[in-house]
Amino acid sequence: MIAAVRDSWYMAGRHLRNLMRQPVYIALTLFQPILYLVVFSQLFKRIAQIPGFTSTSYLVFLTPGIIILNALFGTAWSGMSMIEDVDRGVIDRFLQTPVKRVSLIAGRLTQMGVTLLIQSLILVGLALLMGAHFNGGVPGILLLFLSSVMLALPFAALSNGISLMSRQQETVMAAVNFIFLPLMFLSTVFMAPNLVPGWIRAISRYNPVNWAVEAGRAAVGPNPNWAIIGSRLLLLAGLSVLCILFATRAFKTYQRSV
């Protein structure tokens, strides 16, 4: 256990140093979520006037969803850097050392988590400048950030596992579009649960994206529902464990194929 933590810390440092060399990456990957936040919050702001809508401000309603979407799509391409390391022979060299396989995944997830926290701070700051007010205060915003990271962990691990098994960028792109786009639209990111079709509402109960959205919105709301927050975060934690195990086992498949 101690060795795994030590190795993970080392690998996280490697990836964080790479991030520090190209900080523009954080800004470039924020373009789409910022566009969604600014345009959608203005384009659909009258939705909040629909009887039965769960918030008096569409901007406040939308912001947690955009932060969760940023986590989803920001980590969807996490496996691309794994393919680059495979092509450069970096992974082969690491596999010849005593480093724990789970640490090779954990280091990447740590770097991804730091990136997400920085991006989430920027998105919340932008929402506040646009007039949003989050009743949950700083604790609620921190729980929203935690929800985004907890969603990112399993999908980043899944992306890395698929990359190790396929070693083809085209396969990762196809898998991302096949898995992630339906998860986005079959959730309540853009619309209140009681206003979406019944079949979408039924599917969203089993959608990890919706778990994170529900936890995030409950955290920043005026009366945090701790049962929803706790249960959704536990579900995401369980999914994270399964996906990290999948990514770690993928190293064996990779080694058999070379």
C-alpha positions in Angstrom: 0.0 0.0 0.0 2.8 2.4 0.9 4.6 1.6 -2.3 1.5 2.2 -4.3 1.0 5.6 -2.7 4.7 6.5 -3.2 4.5 5.5 -6.9 1.3 7.3 -7.4 2.7 10.5 -5.9 5.7 10.2 -8.2 3.6 9.6 -11.3 1.3 12.5 -10.3 4.3 14.8 -10.1 5.4 13.8 -13.6 2.0 14.6 -15.1 1.6 17.8 -13.1 5.0 19.0 -14.4 3.8 18.4 -17.9 0.7 20.4 -17.2 2.8 23.3 -15.8 4.7 23.4 -19.1 1.5 24.0 -21.1 -0.9 25.9 -18.9 -2.7 27.1 -22.0 -4.3 23.6 -22.2 -6.6 24.6 -19.3 -7.8 27.7 -21.1 -8.3 26.0 -24.5 -10.3 23.1 -23.0 -12.5 25.6 -21.2 -13.7 27.2 -24.5 -16.7 24.9 -25.0 -18.0 24.8 -21.4 -17.7 28.6 -21.2 -19.6 28.9 -24.5 -22.4 26.6 -23.2 -22.6 28.5 -19.9 -22.8 32.0 -21.5 -24.9 31.2 -24.5 -27.3 28.6 -23.1 -27.9 30.6 -19.8 -29.1 33.6 -21.9 -30.8 31.7 -24.7 -32.9 29.6 -22.4 -33.2 31.9 -19.3 -37.0 32.1 -19.7 -37.2 28.4 -19.0 -37.0 29.2 -15.4 -40.5 30.9 -15.7 -42.1 27.6 -16.7 -44.5 26.5 -13.9 -42.9 23.7 -11.9 -39.3 24.5 -12.8 -37.0 23.7 -9.9 -35.1 27.0 -9.9 -35.8 30.7 -10.2 -32.7 31.2 -12.2 -31.7 29.1 -15.2 -28.1 30.3 -14.8 -28.0 28.9 -11.3 -29.6 25.7 -12.5 -27.3 25.3 -15.5 -23.9 26.1 -13.9 -23.6 22.7 -11.9 -24.6 20.9 -15.1 -21.9 22.7 -17.2 -19.2 21.9 -14.5 -20.2 18.3 -14.6 -20.1 18.2 -18.4 -16.7 19.8 -18.4 -15.6 17.0 -16.1 -17.1 14.4 -18.4 -15.7 15.6 -21.7 -12.4 16.8 -20.2 -11.6 13.3 -19.1 -13.1 11.5 -22.1 -9.9 12.2 -24.0 -7.6 11.3 -21.1 -6.7 8.1 -22.9 -5.0 10.1 -25.7 -2.0 10.9 -23.6 -1.8 7.2 -22.7 -1.6 6.3 -26.4 1.1 8.9 -26.8 3.1 7.3 -24.0 2.6 3.9 -25.5 3.8 5.1 -28.9 6.9 6.7 -27.4 7.8 3.6 -25.4 7.3 5.3 -22.1 4.7 2.8 -20.8 7.0 -0.2 -21.8 9.8 1.3 -19.8 7.6 1.8 -16.7 6.3 -1.7 -17.0 9.9 -3.0 -16.7 10.2 -1.3 -13.3 8.7 -2.3 -9.9 6.2 0.6 -10.1 2.6 -0.5 -9.2 0.3 -0.7 -12.2 -2.5 1.1 -10.3 -0.1 4.0 -9.7 0.3 4.5 -13.5 -3.4 5.2 -13.6 -3.6 7.1 -10.3 -1.0 9.5 -11.3 -3.0 10.5 -14.4 -6.2 10.8 -12.4 -4.5 13.1 -9.9 -3.3 15.5 -12.6 -6.8 15.4 -14.1 -8.4 16.2 -10.8 -6.1 19.3 -10.3 -7.0 20.5 -13.8 -10.7 20.0 -13.2 -10.6 22.0 -9.9 -8.9 24.9 -11.6 -11.4 24.9 -14.5 -14.3 24.6 -12.1 -13.2 27.6 -10.1 -13.0 29.6 -13.3 -16.6 28.5 -14.4 -18.0 29.3 -11.0 -16.3 32.7 -11.0 -17.8 33.4 -14.4 -21.2 32.4 -13.2 -20.9 34.7 -10.2 -19.9 37.6 -12.5 -23.0 36.9 -14.6 -25.2 37.3 -11.5 -25.5 33.7 -10.2 -26.1 33.3 -6.4 -25.5 29.8 -4.9 -27.3 29.4 -1.6 -25.1 26.6 -0.5 -22.2 29.0 -0.2 -18.6 27.9 -0.2 -19.3 24.4 1.3 -21.9 23.7 -1.4 -19.5 24.8 -4.2 -16.8 22.6 -2.8 -19.2 19.7 -2.8 -20.1 20.5 -6.4 -16.4 20.4 -7.3 -16.1 17.0 -5.5 -19.1 15.7 -7.5 -17.3 16.7 -10.8 -14.1 15.0 -9.7 -16.0 11.9 -8.6 -17.6 11.7 -12.1 -14.2 12.3 -13.8 -12.4 9.5 -12.0 -14.3 6.5 -13.5 -14.5 7.9 -17.0 -10.8 8.9 -17.1 -9.9 5.4 -15.9 -12.2 3.9 -18.5 -10.7 6.1 -21.3 -7.2 5.0 -20.3 -8.2 1.3 -20.1 -9.7 1.5 -23.6 -6.6 3.2 -24.9 -4.3 0.5 -23.5 -6.4 -2.3 -25.0 -6.9 -0.7 -28.4 -3.8 1.5 -28.8 -5.7 3.4 -31.5 -6.8 7.0 -31.3 -9.7 6.3 -33.7 -11.0 3.6 -31.4 -10.9 5.9 -28.4 -12.7 8.6 -30.3 -15.4 6.2 -31.5 -15.9 4.9 -27.9 -16.1 8.4 -26.5 -18.8 9.4 -28.9 -20.7 6.1 -28.4 -20.6 6.3 -24.6 -20.4 10.0 -23.6 -22.9 11.7 -25.9 -25.9 9.6 -24.9 -24.9 10.1 -21.2 -25.0 13.8 -21.7 -28.4 13.9 -23.4 -30.0 11.2 -21.2 -29.5 13.3 -18.1 -31.0 16.4 -16.5 -28.0 18.7 -17.3 -30.1 21.2 -19.3 -33.6 20.6 -18.0 -35.4 20.0 -14.7 -36.3 16.3 -14.1 -40.0 16.9 -13.9 -40.0 18.6 -17.3 -38.2 15.9 -19.3 -40.0 12.9 -21.0 -40.7 10.0 -18.6 -38.5 7.6 -20.5 -35.5 9.9 -20.2 -36.2 10.5 -16.5 -36.3 6.7 -16.0 -33.0 6.2 -17.8 -31.3 9.1 -15.9 -31.7 7.2 -12.6 -29.0 4.9 -13.8 -26.9 7.5 -15.5 -23.6 8.4 -13.7 -23.7 11.9 -15.2 -27.1 12.5 -13.6 -25.8 11.2 -10.3 -23.1 13.9 -10.3 -25.5 16.6 -11.5 -28.0 15.7 -8.8 -25.3 15.7 -6.1 -23.9 19.0 -7.3 -27.3 20.8 -7.6 -28.3 19.5 -4.2 -25.1 20.8 -2.7 -25.5 24.4 -4.0 -29.2 24.6 -3.3 -30.8 26.5 -0.4 -31.6 23.3 1.5 -28.9 20.7 0.8 -30.4 17.2 0.6 -27.7 15.1 2.2 -29.4 11.8 1.4 -29.1 12.6 -2.3 -25.6 14.0 -2.0 -24.3 11.1 0.0 -26.0 8.3 -2.0 -24.9 9.8 -5.4 -21.3 10.2 -4.3 -21.2 6.7 -3.0 -22.5 5.4 -6.3 -19.8 7.3 -8.2 -17.1 6.0 -5.7 -18.2 2.4 -6.4 -18.1 3.1 -10.2 -14.6 4.6 -9.8 -13.3 1.5 -8.1 -14.6 -0.7 -10.9 -13.2 1.4 -13.7 -9.8 1.8 -12.0 -9.7 -2.0 -11.7 -10.5 -2.3 -15.4 -7.8 0.2 -16.3 -5.2 -1.6 -14.2 -6.1 -5.0 -15.6 -5.8 -3.5 -19.1 -2.0 -3.4 -18.6 -2.0 -7.2 -18.8 -4.0 -7.2 -22.0 -1.5 -4.6 -23.4 1.5 -6.7 -22.4 0.1 -9.8 -24.0 -0.4 -7.9 -27.3 3.2 -6.6 -27.6 
